[in-house]
Amino acid sequence: MIDPSREKLTRRRLLQRAGGGFGLLGLAGLLERDGLLGGQGHAAENPLNPMAARPGHFAAKARRVIWIFTNGGPSQVDTWEYKPALERWNGRSMREFDPSFKNTTGFFKNQVGALMQSPFRFTPRGECGKMVSEIFPHLGRHVDKMAFVHSVFTESNNHSPALFMMNTGLPRMGYPCVGSWVAYGLGSEADNLPGFVVMSDPKGRGLPKGHAANWGAAFLPGVYQGTHLHPNGPPIDDLERPGGMTEETQRAQLAFLNRASKLHDEHFAAEAEAELAARIQSYELAYRMQSAAPEAIDIDAEPEPVKRLYGVGDPRCDHFARQCLTARRLAERGVRFIQIYSGGMDNQLSWDGHNDIKGNHAGFAAETDRPVAGLLEDLSQRGLLEETLVIWGGEFGRLPIAQTGDKPGRDHNPHGFTVWLAGGGIKGGISHGATDEVGYAAAVDPVHINDLHATILHLLGIDHTRLTYLYNGRRFRLTDVAGKVIRPVLA
């Protein structure tokens, strides 16, 4: 056998070695740009294709999730949980109602008013007779599909920690969000679209507090983070091929990266190799998305009756209608987790009704009621609702006490609020848990955020105690060391 170290260096061999070296320089540049040189990577479930679809721990009731995130904290007593006692106690103090009451938990201690009845009329809807606020004329037709959880509580009355809590299970940044955990556990059914997509309010209201950390992967491999569709301009960064580059050239570059990584994989530790494979896979996905993504989000291709169903063209709700219709198109193409934010926070334009709760909630309901109802109806007509879990809810609720001002509002309330679920695996037309007589705190069957997350994972076929990730010597999970499945809402 010829000793390679003594083999004659011909011109052909020199060019071969140099060519490989130049390829690795290009690969190194891409990896350095994405922060993957010199750090510790993490092995994915399938290093060659970390987003490949994987089975759960048991048979799933739902294959995907669409979460309508009502950002800012909608008031439970003005939307879905009717409290006739507020009418009787209207204008009287909370301490008169409950002498032991000591703390409003609101942000504005110098603006604490009396108990305030809802400015909206409630009427029974559906066969189940659910009492629903008049601000939801369209969604009220679908209450028989919904399970209302009226006893959700959280651990912070501040937007940023509460958003992190609802999205990651902990009230501080630095942890993976629900969508990332789902993508990590199950992969994606879409070969040419992201597994986790996020849409935000396009009306100049900004992103929610905490911005992209709400859909980040944190210490999970970066391939599992959410892809944010920009509300204005091109929906995805770098979706179009760079000027002057042909499809053949781009395909050749990706093929070369794959060959180079396989030829030199002995230079990478196992964990770093997995992260390398994940990054190359993301380049491959970006290439495939250049043709698939524009078609997936092209709602103009939809028939006019479908667009009218969602409210496309209605100036009150057009932007949200387009996002809900996009969500349906992404869902039927295999995207695993889709989150749509109603309202931003940078300009205080959200469901955060500190002032004029009537005008605030009526306005945001007008933007979302018809589109979300259209989404439920469209999914149902297409046979997709039975395998799609739809969630509606924000980061906390609002106090039954008035926040004083010219037009009274309501302050933050983490002690009890409503989230509803519909679709895959959900028993429709029921209400689980309740707040107290005036809607201040969870009083019957309290549900922690960890319980909500455990239920979401359960419906997707995942045991929340077994979906873990080793990081810094500890196994982390979405539900931390808590969480119980909310079994009464399961079909």
N, C-alpha and C positions, 0 to 999 in steps of 0.2 A: 504493500500500500504506500502511496506517495504521501509524505509528510506535507500537509498543507502549508506549513511555515516555510518549507523549502521549495514550494512550487513556484515555477517561473512566472513572474508578473508580466503577462502579455498586455498589449493595448486593449484587447477585448475584455480581459479580466479587470483591468484598471477602470474602464468605462462602466463595467457592470457594478463594481464596488462603489464607485463614485456616484452612479445613478441612485443606488440604494441609499447612500448617505444623504444625497440631496432630498430624497423623499422623506427620510426621517427628520431632516431639518424642517421641512414643511409641516410634517405631523407634529413635531415639537412646538412649532409656532402656534398651531391651532390649539394644542393642549395648554400651552402657557397662557394664551389669551383667555382660556376658560378656567384658569386656576387649578389645573390638574397636574402640574409638575411640582415635585418636591413635597406633596402632601400625601396624607393617608387616604386611600380610596376604600371602597366597600364593595364586596362581592354581591352582585344581584342574584336573583333566583336563577336566571339563565344568562350567563355572561355574554353569550353570543347574540342574544336578543332579549334584553331585560324587560321589554314591553310585550313579550309573547303572552297570549292568553293562557291562564292557568286555572285549574279547578280550585274551588274553595275546600273547606274542611267537610262540608256536607252539602246536600242539594239546596240550591238557592231558590228563593221565591222571586227575587229581582235580579236583573242582569246589569242594571245601570241606575244612576241617580241623577235627578234634576232638582237642584236646590234653589228656590226663590228666596234670596236673602234680603229681608226687609230691613235694610241698614238704618240704624239710628234708634231702634227700639219702639215698635208699635205698641199702643195701649191695648191691653187685653180687654179692658172694660168698655172700650169703644169699638171693638171689632168682632170678637168671637165669643166672649164670655159675658153673658147678660147678667147684670146685677141689679135686680129691682130694689134691693135694700138701699142702693145709692140714691134712689129717688126719695125714699123716706128720710134718709139722713142728709140730704142735700143741704149745704149751708151750715151744718153743725160740725164741731171740731172732732178730730180723730180721737182725742183723749176722752171726749164725751161718749163716743162709741166704745172705746176700749180704754179704761182708766190706767191700764198697765203700759200703754203705748208711750215710748220714750224717744223714738228716733225715726225721722222720716226717711233716712238714708238717701235723701236727694242731695243734689249738688248746691242748691241755692237755699241755704238755711234762712235767709232773711226774706224769702218770698213764699213762705209756707202759708197756705190758705186753709179753707175748710174743705170738708168732703164735697165733691162735685159730681153730680149725676152726668151721665153721658149726654152730649148734645145731639146724639143720633137716636133715631127710633129703631127698635129691634122688632122683627116679626119672625114667626116660625116658617122654616123653609124645608123642603124635601119631605119624604115619607117619614123620616125620623123626627121631624118637627123641631129641628135645631133652630134656636133663636139666633138670628144673624143681623148684624148692623145694616142699615139701609145703604151704607157706602159700598156694599158688595152685591149689587143686583144680579150680576152675571155669575159670580162664584157661588152665590146662594143656591143656584140651581144644581150644584154638584156636591152638596153636603152629604148625600148618601154614599159618596165615594170616599169621604174623608174620615179620619180618626183624629179627633181633637184631644190634645194633651194639655190640660189647663193648669197643670201643677208643676211646670218646669221652673227650676230655680238655678241661679248661678252664683259666682263667688265675688263679683265685682260690680260696682255701680258706675264705673268709668268706662267709656267706650272702648279704648284700646285694649285693656286687659280683658274686657268682656268679649270683644271680637276674637281675641286669641283663644279665650276659653271655649267659645262656641265652635271655632274652627280647628283647634288643636287639642282641646281637652285640658289645657293648662293656661292660667291667666298671665302668661308672660311669653315673650317672643323667644324663638330659638328651637321650636319643636315642629315636627311635620304636621301638616293639616290633614283633615279627613280624606280629601281627594287624593293626596299623595299616598296615604296609607292604603287606600283602596287600590290605587294603581300598582303599588308595591306588592300587594297581596294577590291581585287577580290579573295584572297586566291589562292589555287592551284588546278589544275585538276588532279594532281598526288598524289595518296595516299602513295606511297612508294618511292618518290623521292623529293628532295627539290623543292620549288616553284621558286627559284631564284638561278641561277648557273652562275659562272664567270670562265673564262679560260684566262690564261696569257701566254706570250711568253716563250717557253721552252729553248731557246738557250743561257742561261746564261746571258741574258740581264737585268734581274731583273724585279721587279714590276714597275708599273707606279708611278710617284711621288704621295705621299700621301698614297701609298700602300692600305691596306684594308679599309681605310676610304672612298675610292671611291665606295665600295659596302657595306658599313655599314648601319645599321638601326638607329644609333644615339639614339634619345629619343623614337623611336617606340619600341615596344616589340622586344626582341632579336630574336624571332622566324622568323622575317621578313628579317633578314640580308642575304646577298648573301653567298652561299657555294662555296668556291674557290676550283676548281679542280687543284691539284698540277701538274705542267707540268712535273715533274720528280719524280720517285718513286711512292708509293701508291697515287692514286688520291685524296683520302679523308682520313683525320686522323681517326684512330680507326675504320676503316670500317670492319676490321676483328674481330671476337669474340676473347676475351682474351684467352690465352692458359689455358687449364684445365676447361674451362666453356662450358657446353653443351647448346644446344638450349633450352632444357627443363628448365635448371636452370635460364637462362637469362629471359625466358618468365615468370617464377614464380616470379622473382624479380620485373619485371615490373607490374605484377598483384598485388603484395603486395604493391608497391608504390601507385597504384591507390586506393586500399582499404584503406590504411593508410590515404591518403589525404581526402577521403570522410568521414572517421570516425572522423577526427579531423578538418574539415573545419571551425568549429566555432571559432577556434583560429586564423584565418586569416581574415584580413580586405578584403573588396571586391576587391580592386585593387591588393593587394598582392596575393589573391587567383587566380586572373586571370593570374598573372605572374607565379604562381606555376603551374597552369594547362598548360600554354604554355611550361614550362620547361619539365614537364612530357611528354607532347606531343612530344617534341624534342627527348626525350629518346626512345619513341615509334617509331618515324620516323627513328632514327638511327638503331633500331632493324630491321625494315622492309627493310631498304636500304642495309643491309648486303647481302641480296639475290637479290634485284632488281637492285642496282647500278652497280655491275659488269657486268650484262647482258646488261644494257642500254649503257654502254660506251665501249662495246666489238665490235669495228668496224671490227674486223677480221671475224665476222659472216656475214658481208655484201658480196654480190656477187662481183666478180672481176670487171664487167663493172661499177658498182656503184663506187667502189674505184677509178677506172681510171678516171671517170667523175670528181671527186674532185681533182685528182692529187696525191693520195696516192701512194708512191713509187718514185715519182719524187723528186730528192734531192733538187731542188730549192724551193719546197713548201710542202713537205711531212708533216712537223709538223703542218702547218696551215690547210692543207687538212684534217688531222685527227680531228682537233678541229671543223671544219665546219661540217664534217660528224657526229661527236658526237653531235653537236648542233641540227642537224636534228633528230637524234634518240631521244634526250631528248624532243624536241618539240612534236614529235608524241606520246610521252608517257605522255604528260600533263604538262611539266614544263612551267611555265608561262612567265619567263623572263630569257633570256640567253645573256650574254655579253662576247665577245671575244676580247681581246686586242692584236693588232698587234704591236710588239715592246715593249721594256721596257724603263726604264729611268735611272736605277742605273749606267749603264755603257755608257750612252749617245748613245745607239743603238736603234734608233726609226726613225720615219718619221721627226725627228727634223733636217732638212737639212741645218744647218748653213754652212757646207762645202760640196762642190761637190753635188749640188742639183741634177745633172744628175745621178751620181752614186747612191746616196742615194735613190731617188724615183724610179729609175729603179729597184734597188734591192728589195725594199719592195713591189713594185707592182708585181714583179715576184713571191714573196712569197704568195701573197693574191689574185691575179687576177683569176687564174684558180679555186682555192677552193671556192671563193665567187660566181663565175659564176656557178660552179657545184652545190652549195647550192641552188641558185635561180632556176636552171633547175630541180633539184631533187624535191624541194618543189612543183614546178609547175606540174611536172609529177604525183605526188602523190595526187594532189588536196589540198595540204596544204598551198600553197602560198596565196590563196584568204582569208585565215583566219590567216595568219602570217605576222606581220609587220616586215620588214627587214630594218635596218638603217645602213648607212655607214657615218662615219665622225669622226673628232678629236676634240681637245679642242679649236683650233683656226686655222687660215690660215698662209700664209707667204707673205712677202712683195714683190711687183714687182721690188723692188730695189735689186741690187746685194749686198751681203755681201762679201767684197773683200777678196782675198786670192789666193793661187796658183790654186785652183779649186773653183770658186765662188759658194756660196750658197745663201740662203735667210733667213732673220731674222723673228722673230715672228710678226704676224699681227692679232690683235683682231677685226679690223674694218670691215672686210668682208671676208667671206669664204663660202665653199660649203658643204652641207650635202644632201645626197640623201636618199629617202625612196622608198620602193617597197612593193607590197603585199597587205594585207588586208585593203581595203578602200581607196587605193591610185590610183589616176589618172595617168597612165603611159604615158611616152613619152612627158612630158612637162617640162618646166623650169620656175621657179617662182623667181622674183626678179633678181637683177643684181648688181654687183659692178660697179664702174666708168670705164672709157675708158681703164685704164691700170690695173684695178683689185686691187686698194688700199683700197677702203671703200665701204660699202653698199650704193648704190645710188638710187635704185628702189625697193620699197616695202621692207624696212628693216625688218628683223625677229630677235627678241631677243630670247635668250635661253628659257626664260619663255614661249614664243609663241610656240617654238618647243615642250616643255614639255606639254603644254596645248593640242597640236595636238595629241601627243602620247596617252595621257589619253582619249581624245575624241574618237579616233579610237577604244579604248578598252571599250568604253561605259561608261566612267566616266566624269562627269562634274568637271573640275579642281577646280572650286570655292567651291564645296561641299565636296571634299575629304579633310577633316581636322582632326587634332589631337590636343587635349587639353594638353598643357604642360606648366607648370609654370604660369598658369593663362591666357595663351593666346592660341588661336587656330591657329596652323600653317598649312601651305599647301605647296605643292611642288612648286607652282608658286608664292609664297609669296603674294603680293598684285597686281600682274600684270598678263600678259599672255592673248593672243588672239589666237584662233584656226586659223591655216593657211588654210582657206577654199578653196582657188583656187587649192590646191593639192588633195582635196578630190574627190573621184569618185562619 
